[in-house]
Amino acid sequence: MKLAVNSIIEDVATRKRFRVLQISKNVIDVIAMGTPYKLPESVQTEEVEGYLLTDVYKICEEEDPGHYLGGLTEKQKENIDSIWEIIEKFVLDPETCFDAEKRNIFIKETVQRTGYSRSTVQRWLHRYWAGGSTKMALVPRFTERGGVGAERNEKKKAGHPQTYNTGIQGLRIGEKQKKQVRHIIKTLYNKNDKTSMKYAYEAFLNAYYFDDQAKKLSEAYPTLRQFRYHANKYLNMRTRIGEKKFDRNCRAITGNSATEAEGPGEKYQIDATVADVYLVSRTDRNLIVGRPVLYFVTDVFSRMITGFYVSLEGPSWVDAMMALYYTNMDKVELCKQFDIDIEEDEWPCCGLPQQLLTDNGELVSKASNQLVSELGIHMQNTSAWRPDMKAIVEQSFHLHNSKTRMMLPGSIQPDFGERGAPDYKLDATLNLREFTRMVLRYILKYNRHTLTREPQKAEDVQMDHVRAIPLELWNWGITHRSGCLTKKTSQEVAYALLPRSMARVTERGIKYKSLYYRYRRWKVRKRLCWTSAVEL
Protein backbone atom coordinates (compact mmCIF):
# COMPACT_ATOMS: atom_id res chain seq x y z
CA MET A 1 0.00 0.00 0.00
CA LYS A 2 1.39 3.38 -1.02
CA LEU A 3 2.01 6.05 1.61
CA ALA A 4 -0.36 9.03 1.22
CA VAL A 5 -1.85 11.92 3.19
CA ASN A 6 -4.23 10.69 5.97
CA SER A 7 -2.60 7.24 5.91
CA ILE A 8 -2.25 5.59 9.30
CA ILE A 9 1.17 4.15 10.17
CA GLU A 10 1.46 1.65 13.02
CA ASP A 11 4.62 0.66 14.89
CA VAL A 12 4.46 -3.14 14.91
CA ALA A 13 6.39 -3.47 18.18
CA THR A 14 4.74 -0.79 20.31
CA ARG A 15 1.32 -0.73 18.56
CA LYS A 16 1.49 3.07 18.41
CA ARG A 17 -0.24 4.74 15.48
CA PHE A 18 0.51 7.92 13.56
CA ARG A 19 -1.49 9.76 10.91
CA VAL A 20 0.27 11.34 7.95
CA LEU A 21 -0.65 15.02 7.62
CA GLN A 22 1.69 16.29 4.88
CA ILE A 23 4.31 14.71 2.60
CA SER A 24 7.22 16.64 1.06
CA LYS A 25 10.46 15.55 -0.59
CA ASN A 26 12.50 15.22 2.60
CA VAL A 27 10.04 15.55 5.50
CA ILE A 28 6.75 13.93 6.48
CA ASP A 29 4.51 15.68 9.06
CA VAL A 30 2.74 13.14 11.30
CA ILE A 31 0.70 13.27 14.50
CA ALA A 32 0.46 10.60 17.18
CA MET A 33 -3.03 9.15 17.63
CA GLY A 34 -4.50 8.37 21.02
CA THR A 35 -2.80 11.22 22.90
CA PRO A 36 -5.24 14.15 23.15
CA TYR A 37 -2.65 16.94 23.54
CA LYS A 38 0.06 15.75 21.11
CA LEU A 39 0.87 18.16 18.26
CA PRO A 40 2.35 17.37 14.79
CA GLU A 41 6.03 16.53 14.43
CA SER A 42 8.31 16.14 11.41
CA VAL A 43 10.24 12.95 10.52
CA GLN A 44 12.55 12.14 7.64
CA THR A 45 10.89 10.62 4.59
CA GLU A 46 13.72 8.14 4.00
CA GLU A 47 13.49 6.90 7.59
CA VAL A 48 9.75 6.22 7.34
CA GLU A 49 10.05 4.50 3.96
CA GLY A 50 12.89 2.35 5.25
CA TYR A 51 10.86 1.21 8.26
CA LEU A 52 7.97 0.35 5.95
CA LEU A 53 10.20 -1.78 3.74
CA THR A 54 11.64 -3.68 6.71
CA ASP A 55 8.15 -4.20 8.22
CA VAL A 56 9.00 -2.19 11.34
CA TYR A 57 6.08 0.04 10.35
CA LYS A 58 2.95 -0.95 8.51
CA ILE A 59 0.11 0.98 6.92
CA CYS A 60 -3.30 0.31 8.50
CA GLU A 61 -6.83 1.05 7.50
CA GLU A 62 -9.04 3.13 9.75
CA GLU A 63 -11.57 0.83 11.35
CA ASP A 64 -14.15 3.31 12.69
CA PRO A 65 -13.74 7.03 12.17
CA GLY A 66 -16.54 7.71 14.65
CA HIS A 67 -17.54 10.94 12.89
CA TYR A 68 -21.27 11.52 12.65
CA LEU A 69 -23.76 14.35 13.11
CA GLY A 70 -27.06 12.49 13.16
CA GLY A 71 -27.07 11.82 16.89
CA LEU A 72 -25.97 15.29 17.98
CA THR A 73 -28.20 17.79 19.70
CA GLU A 74 -28.48 21.38 18.54
CA LYS A 75 -26.32 22.53 21.43
CA GLN A 76 -23.56 20.06 20.52
CA LYS A 77 -23.68 21.20 16.87
CA GLU A 78 -23.38 24.83 17.96
CA ASN A 79 -20.38 23.90 20.13
CA ILE A 80 -18.60 22.24 17.17
CA ASP A 81 -19.35 25.23 14.92
CA SER A 82 -17.87 27.61 17.48
CA ILE A 83 -14.65 25.52 17.67
CA TRP A 84 -14.38 25.37 13.90
CA GLU A 85 -14.78 29.13 13.66
CA ILE A 86 -11.76 29.59 15.96
CA ILE A 87 -9.32 27.19 14.22
CA GLU A 88 -10.58 27.23 10.60
CA LYS A 89 -8.23 29.86 9.11
CA PHE A 90 -5.22 28.45 10.90
CA VAL A 91 -5.57 24.75 10.05
CA LEU A 92 -6.43 25.44 6.40
CA ASP A 93 -3.05 27.14 5.88
CA PRO A 94 -0.45 24.30 5.65
CA GLU A 95 2.50 26.69 5.52
CA THR A 96 1.56 28.06 8.94
CA CYS A 97 -0.10 25.24 10.87
CA PHE A 98 2.83 22.79 10.55
CA ASP A 99 5.43 25.34 11.64
CA ALA A 100 6.09 24.84 15.37
CA GLU A 101 6.89 28.51 16.10
CA LYS A 102 3.88 29.92 14.20
CA ARG A 103 1.66 27.26 15.78
CA ASN A 104 2.81 28.28 19.24
CA ILE A 105 2.05 31.95 18.47
CA PHE A 106 -1.45 31.00 17.26
CA ILE A 107 -2.17 29.03 20.42
CA LYS A 108 -1.06 31.90 22.68
CA GLU A 109 -3.16 34.45 20.77
CA THR A 110 -6.20 32.14 20.83
CA VAL A 111 -5.88 31.65 24.58
CA GLN A 112 -5.73 35.41 25.17
CA ARG A 113 -8.59 36.17 22.75
CA THR A 114 -11.07 33.45 23.73
CA GLY A 115 -10.18 32.75 27.36
CA TYR A 116 -9.83 29.00 26.80
CA SER A 117 -6.86 27.18 28.30
CA ARG A 118 -3.83 26.12 26.25
CA SER A 119 -4.60 22.44 26.76
CA THR A 120 -8.12 22.95 25.40
CA VAL A 121 -6.84 24.58 22.17
CA GLN A 122 -4.23 21.84 21.74
CA ARG A 123 -6.91 19.20 22.20
CA TRP A 124 -9.00 20.81 19.41
CA LEU A 125 -6.04 20.82 17.01
CA HIS A 126 -5.12 17.24 17.82
CA ARG A 127 -8.70 16.07 17.33
CA TYR A 128 -8.83 17.80 13.95
CA TRP A 129 -5.56 16.41 12.60
CA ALA A 130 -5.76 12.96 14.16
CA GLY A 131 -9.33 12.56 12.91
CA GLY A 132 -8.52 13.16 9.24
CA SER A 133 -8.25 16.97 8.92
CA THR A 134 -11.97 17.57 8.46
CA LYS A 135 -14.56 19.48 10.43
CA MET A 136 -16.28 16.18 11.16
CA ALA A 137 -13.20 15.17 13.14
CA LEU A 138 -14.16 17.69 15.82
CA VAL A 139 -17.15 15.51 16.75
CA PRO A 140 -16.22 13.65 19.96
CA ARG A 141 -16.68 9.89 20.16
CA PHE A 142 -19.84 9.97 22.24
CA THR A 143 -20.28 6.21 21.86
CA GLU A 144 -17.14 5.64 23.92
CA ARG A 145 -18.36 7.76 26.80
CA GLY A 146 -20.07 6.21 29.82
CA GLY A 147 -23.71 6.92 30.44
CA VAL A 148 -25.05 8.58 33.58
CA GLY A 149 -26.01 5.86 36.04
CA ALA A 150 -24.75 3.06 33.76
CA GLU A 151 -23.22 0.05 35.47
CA ARG A 152 -19.56 -0.75 34.88
CA ASN A 153 -18.28 -4.17 33.88
CA GLU A 154 -14.70 -4.07 35.09
CA LYS A 155 -12.44 -7.11 34.96
CA LYS A 156 -10.36 -5.80 37.83
CA LYS A 157 -11.03 -3.84 41.00
CA ALA A 158 -12.14 -0.31 40.08
CA GLY A 159 -11.25 2.86 41.90
CA HIS A 160 -8.14 4.69 43.02
CA PRO A 161 -5.37 2.47 44.42
CA GLN A 162 -4.80 2.58 48.14
CA THR A 163 -2.75 5.52 49.35
CA TYR A 164 -1.80 3.83 52.60
CA ASN A 165 -1.15 0.14 53.19
CA THR A 166 -4.14 -0.70 55.39
CA GLY A 167 -3.86 -4.44 54.84
CA ILE A 168 -7.26 -4.60 53.09
CA GLN A 169 -6.92 -5.99 49.58
CA GLY A 170 -10.38 -5.07 48.46
CA LEU A 171 -12.55 -7.06 46.09
CA ARG A 172 -13.98 -6.51 42.64
CA ILE A 173 -17.69 -5.84 43.00
CA GLY A 174 -19.85 -8.14 40.90
CA GLU A 175 -23.53 -8.96 40.74
CA LYS A 176 -23.27 -11.16 43.82
CA GLN A 177 -21.73 -8.40 45.94
CA LYS A 178 -24.26 -5.84 44.66
CA LYS A 179 -27.14 -8.05 45.76
CA GLN A 180 -25.54 -8.38 49.21
CA VAL A 181 -25.15 -4.61 49.55
CA ARG A 182 -28.72 -4.02 48.37
CA HIS A 183 -30.08 -6.51 50.92
CA ILE A 184 -28.24 -4.87 53.84
CA ILE A 185 -29.30 -1.36 52.83
CA LYS A 186 -32.95 -2.24 52.30
CA THR A 187 -33.37 -4.36 55.43
CA LEU A 188 -31.16 -2.43 57.86
CA TYR A 189 -30.19 1.07 56.77
CA ASN A 190 -33.37 2.26 55.04
CA LYS A 191 -35.65 1.13 57.86
CA ASN A 192 -33.94 2.93 60.74
CA ASP A 193 -32.66 6.50 60.61
CA LYS A 194 -30.47 5.84 63.67
CA THR A 195 -28.35 3.32 61.75
CA SER A 196 -25.07 4.73 60.43
CA MET A 197 -23.35 3.66 57.24
CA LYS A 198 -20.40 2.34 59.24
CA TYR A 199 -22.72 0.12 61.28
CA ALA A 200 -24.39 -1.17 58.10
CA TYR A 201 -20.93 -1.95 56.66
CA GLU A 202 -19.97 -3.93 59.75
CA ALA A 203 -23.24 -5.86 59.53
CA PHE A 204 -22.47 -6.49 55.84
CA LEU A 205 -19.07 -7.98 56.67
CA ASN A 206 -20.39 -10.09 59.54
CA ALA A 207 -23.18 -11.47 57.36
CA TYR A 208 -21.17 -12.40 54.25
CA TYR A 209 -17.42 -12.27 54.89
CA PHE A 210 -16.92 -13.53 58.44
CA ASP A 211 -15.60 -17.05 58.98
CA ASP A 212 -17.27 -18.47 62.08
CA GLN A 213 -14.77 -21.30 62.42
CA ALA A 214 -11.64 -19.17 62.08
CA LYS A 215 -13.26 -16.26 63.94
CA LYS A 216 -11.96 -13.71 61.45
CA LEU A 217 -12.80 -12.02 58.19
CA SER A 218 -11.87 -13.57 54.88
CA GLU A 219 -8.72 -12.41 53.10
CA ALA A 220 -10.53 -10.36 50.44
CA TYR A 221 -13.68 -8.34 51.05
CA PRO A 222 -15.11 -4.99 49.84
CA THR A 223 -13.75 -1.87 51.45
CA LEU A 224 -15.89 0.73 53.18
CA ARG A 225 -15.47 3.07 50.22
CA GLN A 226 -16.71 0.39 47.82
CA PHE A 227 -19.65 -0.31 50.13
CA ARG A 228 -20.59 3.39 50.31
CA TYR A 229 -20.41 3.79 46.53
CA HIS A 230 -22.83 0.98 45.81
CA ALA A 231 -24.99 1.60 48.89
CA ASN A 232 -25.82 5.12 47.67
CA LYS A 233 -27.64 3.57 44.71
CA TYR A 234 -30.15 1.84 46.99
CA LEU A 235 -30.80 4.58 49.54
CA ASN A 236 -34.42 5.57 50.10
CA MET A 237 -34.61 8.63 52.35
CA ARG A 238 -38.41 8.66 52.28
CA THR A 239 -38.45 5.20 53.86
CA ARG A 240 -35.52 5.95 56.17
CA ILE A 241 -36.78 9.13 57.85
CA GLY A 242 -40.51 8.75 57.20
CA GLU A 243 -43.04 10.28 54.85
CA LYS A 244 -43.84 13.37 56.95
CA LYS A 245 -40.27 14.30 57.77
CA PHE A 246 -39.12 13.77 54.19
CA ASP A 247 -41.90 15.94 52.74
CA ARG A 248 -41.20 18.62 55.32
CA ASN A 249 -37.38 18.80 55.11
CA CYS A 250 -36.11 16.96 52.03
CA ARG A 251 -38.66 17.27 49.25
CA ALA A 252 -38.10 19.42 46.19
CA ILE A 253 -39.81 22.81 46.45
CA THR A 254 -41.55 23.42 43.14
CA GLY A 255 -43.64 26.50 44.01
CA ASN A 256 -44.52 29.07 46.65
CA SER A 257 -47.54 30.51 48.38
CA ALA A 258 -47.75 33.49 46.03
CA THR A 259 -49.74 31.38 43.56
CA GLU A 260 -52.37 30.37 46.13
CA ALA A 261 -54.19 33.72 46.27
CA GLU A 262 -54.99 36.25 43.56
CA GLY A 263 -55.91 39.06 45.91
CA PRO A 264 -56.33 40.16 49.53
CA GLY A 265 -58.88 38.23 51.56
CA GLU A 266 -58.95 35.26 49.23
CA LYS A 267 -56.98 33.06 51.62
CA TYR A 268 -55.91 33.45 55.23
CA GLN A 269 -53.63 31.26 57.33
CA ILE A 270 -54.16 30.81 61.07
CA ASP A 271 -51.95 29.19 63.67
CA ALA A 272 -50.92 29.43 67.32
CA THR A 273 -47.64 29.29 69.20
CA VAL A 274 -46.45 29.66 72.76
CA ALA A 275 -44.67 33.00 73.07
CA ASP A 276 -41.10 33.01 74.41
CA VAL A 277 -41.86 35.33 77.34
CA TYR A 278 -43.12 34.86 80.89
CA LEU A 279 -45.97 37.01 82.24
CA VAL A 280 -47.06 37.99 85.73
CA SER A 281 -50.47 38.42 87.29
CA ARG A 282 -52.30 41.75 87.02
CA THR A 283 -53.27 41.65 90.70
CA ASP A 284 -49.94 40.45 92.11
CA ARG A 285 -46.82 41.09 90.03
CA ASN A 286 -44.82 38.72 92.20
CA LEU A 287 -46.91 35.84 90.86
CA ILE A 288 -45.69 34.33 87.56
CA VAL A 289 -48.63 33.05 85.52
CA GLY A 290 -46.65 31.40 82.70
CA ARG A 291 -46.15 31.91 78.98
CA PRO A 292 -49.03 33.18 76.82
CA VAL A 293 -50.45 31.58 73.68
CA LEU A 294 -50.30 33.82 70.62
CA TYR A 295 -52.60 33.47 67.61
CA PHE A 296 -51.92 35.12 64.25
CA VAL A 297 -54.18 35.32 61.17
CA THR A 298 -52.15 36.24 58.07
CA ASP A 299 -53.22 37.14 54.53
CA VAL A 300 -51.47 35.03 51.87
CA PHE A 301 -51.45 37.65 49.10
CA SER A 302 -50.05 40.64 51.01
CA ARG A 303 -48.47 38.90 54.06
CA MET A 304 -50.47 41.27 56.24
CA ILE A 305 -51.42 40.23 59.78
CA THR A 306 -55.19 40.66 59.77
CA GLY A 307 -56.05 39.26 63.20
CA PHE A 308 -54.55 38.06 66.46
CA TYR A 309 -55.37 36.93 69.97
CA VAL A 310 -53.37 36.45 73.17
CA SER A 311 -54.47 34.29 76.09
CA LEU A 312 -53.09 32.20 78.92
CA GLU A 313 -55.03 29.10 77.91
CA GLY A 314 -53.65 26.41 75.66
CA PRO A 315 -54.45 26.39 71.93
CA SER A 316 -58.17 25.73 71.76
CA TRP A 317 -61.29 26.47 69.76
CA VAL A 318 -62.15 29.37 72.09
CA ASP A 319 -58.83 31.13 71.35
CA ALA A 320 -59.13 30.46 67.62
CA MET A 321 -62.71 31.78 67.77
CA MET A 322 -61.50 35.02 69.36
CA ALA A 323 -58.73 35.39 66.74
CA LEU A 324 -61.34 35.12 63.97
CA TYR A 325 -63.61 37.52 65.82
CA TYR A 326 -60.78 40.09 66.03
CA THR A 327 -60.08 39.49 62.32
CA ASN A 328 -63.58 40.64 61.38
CA MET A 329 -63.62 43.43 63.94
CA ASP A 330 -63.02 47.10 63.11
CA LYS A 331 -59.35 47.60 63.95
CA VAL A 332 -59.84 51.15 65.20
CA GLU A 333 -62.25 49.90 67.89
CA LEU A 334 -59.98 46.93 68.61
CA CYS A 335 -56.98 49.15 69.28
CA LYS A 336 -59.08 51.47 71.48
CA GLN A 337 -59.73 48.56 73.81
CA PHE A 338 -56.00 48.53 74.52
CA ASP A 339 -55.56 52.32 74.69
CA ILE A 340 -53.98 52.64 71.22
CA ASP A 341 -55.30 55.24 68.80
CA ILE A 342 -54.94 54.58 65.08
CA GLU A 343 -56.52 55.75 61.85
CA GLU A 344 -58.59 53.44 59.69
CA ASP A 345 -56.03 53.42 56.86
CA GLU A 346 -53.28 52.17 59.20
CA TRP A 347 -54.92 48.76 59.56
CA PRO A 348 -57.77 48.49 57.02
CA CYS A 349 -58.32 44.73 57.39
CA CYS A 350 -61.96 44.29 58.35
CA GLY A 351 -63.81 41.22 57.15
CA LEU A 352 -63.61 37.46 56.73
CA PRO A 353 -61.73 35.56 54.01
CA GLN A 354 -63.01 33.16 51.38
CA GLN A 355 -60.61 30.40 52.46
CA LEU A 356 -58.97 29.62 55.78
CA LEU A 357 -55.93 27.32 55.98
CA THR A 358 -55.35 25.61 59.33
CA ASP A 359 -53.51 22.60 60.67
CA ASN A 360 -54.98 19.49 62.23
CA GLY A 361 -55.53 21.28 65.52
CA GLU A 362 -58.32 23.07 67.28
CA LEU A 363 -60.27 23.97 64.13
CA VAL A 364 -60.76 20.31 63.24
CA SER A 365 -63.88 20.01 65.40
CA LYS A 366 -67.65 20.13 65.16
CA ALA A 367 -67.63 23.66 66.56
CA SER A 368 -66.02 24.93 63.35
CA ASN A 369 -68.87 23.70 61.15
CA GLN A 370 -70.56 27.08 61.49
CA LEU A 371 -67.63 28.71 59.68
CA VAL A 372 -68.70 26.90 56.53
CA SER A 373 -72.47 26.86 56.93
CA GLU A 374 -73.08 30.37 58.30
CA LEU A 375 -70.03 32.47 57.48
CA GLY A 376 -69.30 30.90 54.07
CA ILE A 377 -65.60 30.28 54.77
CA HIS A 378 -64.05 27.37 52.89
CA MET A 379 -61.90 25.41 55.36
CA GLN A 380 -58.60 23.82 54.33
CA ASN A 381 -56.51 21.60 56.59
CA THR A 382 -52.84 20.72 56.15
CA SER A 383 -51.41 17.27 56.75
CA ALA A 384 -50.22 16.37 60.21
CA TRP A 385 -46.68 17.51 61.09
CA ARG A 386 -46.47 19.73 58.00
CA PRO A 387 -45.95 23.34 59.17
CA ASP A 388 -44.25 24.11 55.85
CA MET A 389 -47.67 24.05 54.15
CA LYS A 390 -48.64 27.25 56.01
CA ALA A 391 -45.21 28.80 56.11
CA ILE A 392 -46.46 32.41 55.93
CA VAL A 393 -48.09 32.42 59.34
CA GLU A 394 -45.26 30.31 60.76
CA GLN A 395 -42.76 32.90 59.59
CA SER A 396 -44.88 35.62 61.23
CA PHE A 397 -44.21 34.00 64.60
CA HIS A 398 -40.49 33.82 63.85
CA LEU A 399 -40.34 37.49 62.88
CA HIS A 400 -42.28 38.56 65.97
CA ASN A 401 -40.03 36.52 68.22
CA SER A 402 -36.80 37.81 66.66
CA LYS A 403 -37.94 41.47 66.88
CA THR A 404 -39.28 41.47 70.43
CA ARG A 405 -37.32 38.81 72.32
CA MET A 406 -34.36 41.04 73.16
CA MET A 407 -36.56 43.93 74.37
CA LEU A 408 -39.19 42.25 76.54
CA PRO A 409 -38.31 41.42 80.16
CA GLY A 410 -38.79 37.78 80.99
CA SER A 411 -38.04 36.62 77.42
CA ILE A 412 -36.40 33.24 76.94
CA GLN A 413 -32.93 33.57 75.39
CA PRO A 414 -31.12 30.92 73.28
CA ASP A 415 -28.88 29.87 76.19
CA PHE A 416 -31.79 28.97 78.52
CA GLY A 417 -30.85 25.28 78.52
CA GLU A 418 -27.14 25.70 79.19
CA ARG A 419 -25.48 25.12 82.52
CA GLY A 420 -25.33 28.30 84.57
CA ALA A 421 -27.88 30.15 82.46
CA PRO A 422 -30.17 32.50 84.43
CA ASP A 423 -33.80 31.72 85.14
CA TYR A 424 -35.45 34.17 82.76
CA LYS A 425 -38.92 33.84 84.23
CA LEU A 426 -37.68 35.65 87.35
CA ASP A 427 -37.24 38.76 85.17
CA ALA A 428 -40.90 38.81 84.11
CA THR A 429 -42.68 42.13 84.66
CA LEU A 430 -45.39 42.28 81.95
CA ASN A 431 -48.95 41.18 82.49
CA LEU A 432 -51.33 39.86 79.85
CA ARG A 433 -52.76 43.27 78.87
CA GLU A 434 -49.34 44.89 78.58
CA PHE A 435 -48.03 42.06 76.43
CA THR A 436 -51.11 42.29 74.20
CA ARG A 437 -50.41 46.00 73.68
CA MET A 438 -46.83 45.06 72.72
CA VAL A 439 -48.15 42.59 70.14
CA LEU A 440 -50.51 45.21 68.74
CA ARG A 441 -47.72 47.73 68.32
CA TYR A 442 -45.57 45.12 66.60
CA ILE A 443 -48.38 44.28 64.15
CA LEU A 444 -48.88 47.93 63.26
CA LYS A 445 -45.16 48.32 62.65
CA TYR A 446 -44.87 45.07 60.71
CA ASN A 447 -47.70 45.98 58.34
CA ARG A 448 -45.79 49.13 57.35
CA HIS A 449 -42.40 47.44 57.19
CA THR A 450 -40.59 46.46 53.96
CA LEU A 451 -40.29 42.70 53.56
CA THR A 452 -36.93 41.09 52.88
CA ARG A 453 -38.34 39.13 49.93
CA GLU A 454 -40.77 40.17 47.23
CA PRO A 455 -44.02 38.25 47.94
CA GLN A 456 -45.63 39.06 44.59
CA LYS A 457 -43.73 39.04 41.30
CA ALA A 458 -46.76 39.39 39.01
CA GLU A 459 -46.39 41.63 35.99
CA ASP A 460 -49.09 44.11 36.98
CA VAL A 461 -47.62 44.46 40.48
CA GLN A 462 -44.18 45.22 39.05
CA MET A 463 -45.54 47.65 36.46
CA ASP A 464 -47.33 49.67 39.15
CA HIS A 465 -44.11 49.77 41.22
CA VAL A 466 -45.81 48.43 44.34
CA ARG A 467 -43.29 48.13 47.13
CA ALA A 468 -42.96 44.91 49.14
CA ILE A 469 -44.86 46.37 52.11
CA PRO A 470 -47.90 44.44 53.40
CA LEU A 471 -50.05 47.58 53.75
CA GLU A 472 -49.29 48.79 50.21
CA LEU A 473 -49.83 45.34 48.72
CA TRP A 474 -53.15 45.09 50.55
CA ASN A 475 -54.40 48.48 49.34
CA TRP A 476 -53.24 47.81 45.78
CA GLY A 477 -54.84 44.36 45.75
CA ILE A 478 -58.19 45.63 47.05
CA THR A 479 -58.25 48.21 44.24
CA HIS A 480 -56.89 46.21 41.29
CA ARG A 481 -57.34 42.53 42.03
CA SER A 482 -60.36 41.39 44.02
CA GLY A 483 -62.75 42.27 46.79
CA CYS A 484 -62.81 38.88 48.43
CA LEU A 485 -63.56 40.04 51.96
CA THR A 486 -66.92 39.06 53.40
CA LYS A 487 -68.50 41.83 55.47
CA LYS A 488 -70.30 40.60 58.60
CA THR A 489 -71.44 42.41 61.70
CA SER A 490 -69.80 41.60 64.98
CA GLN A 491 -73.06 40.11 66.28
CA GLU A 492 -73.41 37.78 63.27
CA VAL A 493 -69.83 36.56 63.67
CA ALA A 494 -70.28 36.07 67.42
CA TYR A 495 -73.45 34.00 66.94
CA ALA A 496 -71.74 31.88 64.30
CA LEU A 497 -68.61 31.27 66.37
CA LEU A 498 -70.20 30.52 69.76
CA PRO A 499 -70.37 26.80 70.57
CA ARG A 500 -73.68 25.02 70.30
CA SER A 501 -75.11 22.03 72.09
CA MET A 502 -78.39 20.27 72.94
CA ALA A 503 -80.39 20.84 76.16
CA ARG A 504 -83.63 19.36 77.57
CA VAL A 505 -86.61 21.25 78.92
CA THR A 506 -88.03 19.50 82.02
CA GLU A 507 -90.39 20.35 84.82
CA ARG A 508 -87.37 21.18 87.01
CA GLY A 509 -85.86 23.55 84.44
CA ILE A 510 -83.62 23.37 81.41
CA LYS A 511 -81.11 20.56 81.81
CA TYR A 512 -77.69 21.22 80.25
CA LYS A 513 -74.52 19.26 81.09
CA SER A 514 -75.92 17.82 84.35
CA LEU A 515 -77.12 21.26 85.54
CA TYR A 516 -80.71 22.58 85.78
CA TYR A 517 -81.44 26.19 84.82
CA ARG A 518 -84.78 27.65 85.95
CA TYR A 519 -86.66 30.87 85.38
CA ARG A 520 -86.66 33.09 88.48
CA ARG A 521 -87.81 36.62 89.24
CA TRP A 522 -85.52 38.74 91.35
CA LYS A 523 -87.41 41.15 93.59
CA VAL A 524 -84.51 43.43 94.23
CA ARG A 525 -83.39 44.04 90.65
CA LYS A 526 -86.92 43.55 89.23
CA ARG A 527 -85.79 41.70 86.13
CA LEU A 528 -85.89 38.17 84.80
CA CYS A 529 -82.83 35.94 84.67
CA TRP A 530 -81.72 32.33 84.45
CA THR A 531 -79.90 30.76 87.39
CA SER A 532 -78.33 27.33 87.75
CA ALA A 533 -79.81 24.82 90.13
CA VAL A 534 -78.24 22.01 92.08
CA GLU A 535 -75.65 19.94 90.23
CA LEU A 536 -76.74 16.33 89.80
Stockholm file with secondary structure:
# STOCKHOLM 1.0

chainA/1-536         MKLAVNSIIEDVATRKRFRVLQISKNVIDVIAMGTPYKLPESVQTEEVEGYLLTDVYKICEEEDPGHYLGGLTEKQKENIDSIWEIIEKFVLDPETCFDAEKRNIFIKETVQRTGYSRSTVQRWLHRYWAGGSTKMALVPRFTERGGVGAERNEKKKAGHPQTYNTGIQGLRIGEKQKKQVRHIIKTLYNKNDKTSMKYAYEAFLNAYYFDDQAKKLSEAYPTLRQFRYHANKYLNMRTRIGEKKFDRNCRAITGNSATEAEGPGEKYQIDATVADVYLVSRTDRNLIVGRPVLYFVTDVFSRMITGFYVSLEGPSWVDAMMALYYTNMDKVELCKQFDIDIEEDEWPCCGLPQQLLTDNGELVSKASNQLVSELGIHMQNTSAWRPDMKAIVEQSFHLHNSKTRMMLPGSIQPDFGERGAPDYKLDATLNLREFTRMVLRYILKYNRHTLTREPQKAEDVQMDHVRAIPLELWNWGITHRSGCLTKKTSQEVAYALLPRSMARVTERGIKYKSLYYRYRRWKVRKRLCWTSAVEL
#=GR chainA/1-536 SS CCCCTTCEEEETTTCCEEEEEEECSSEEEEEESSCTTCCCEEEEHHHHHHHHHTTSEEEECCSCCCCCSTTCCHHHHHHHHHHHHHHHHHHTCHHHHTCHHHHHHHHHHHHHHHCCCHHHHHHHHHHHHHTTSSGGGGSCCGGGSCCTTCCCCCSSCCSCCCSSCCSCCCCCCCHHHHHHHHHHIIIIITTCTTCCHHHHHHHHHHHHSEETTTTEECSCCCCHHHHHHHHGGGCCHHHHHCHHHHHHHTSCCCCCGGGSCSSTTSEEEEEEEECSBCEECSSCTTSEEECCEEEEEEETTTCCEEEEEEESSCSCHHHHHHHHHHHHSCHHHHHHTTTCCCCGGGSCCCSBCSEEEECSSTTSSGGGHHHHHTSCCEEEECCTTCGGGGHHHHHHHHHHHHHHTTTSTTBCCTTTTSTTCCCGGGGCCCCHHHHHHHHHHHHHHHTTSCCSSCSCCCHHHHHTTCCSCHHHHHHHHHHHTCCCCBCCCHHHHHHHHSCCCCCEEETTEEEETTEEEEEEEETTTTEEEEEECCCC
#=GC SS_cons         CCCCTTCEEEETTTCCEEEEEEECSSEEEEEESSCTTCCCEEEEHHHHHHHHHTTSEEEECCSCCCCCSTTCCHHHHHHHHHHHHHHHHHHTCHHHHTCHHHHHHHHHHHHHHHCCCHHHHHHHHHHHHHTTSSGGGGSCCGGGSCCTTCCCCCSSCCSCCCSSCCSCCCCCCCHHHHHHHHHHIIIIITTCTTCCHHHHHHHHHHHHSEETTTTEECSCCCCHHHHHHHHGGGCCHHHHHCHHHHHHHTSCCCCCGGGSCSSTTSEEEEEEEECSBCEECSSCTTSEEECCEEEEEEETTTCCEEEEEEESSCSCHHHHHHHHHHHHSCHHHHHHTTTCCCCGGGSCCCSBCSEEEECSSTTSSGGGHHHHHTSCCEEEECCTTCGGGGHHHHHHHHHHHHHHTTTSTTBCCTTTTSTTCCCGGGGCCCCHHHHHHHHHHHHHHHTTSCCSSCSCCCHHHHHTTCCSCHHHHHHHHHHHTCCCCBCCCHHHHHHHHSCCCCCEEETTEEEETTEEEEEEEETTTTEEEEEECCCC
//
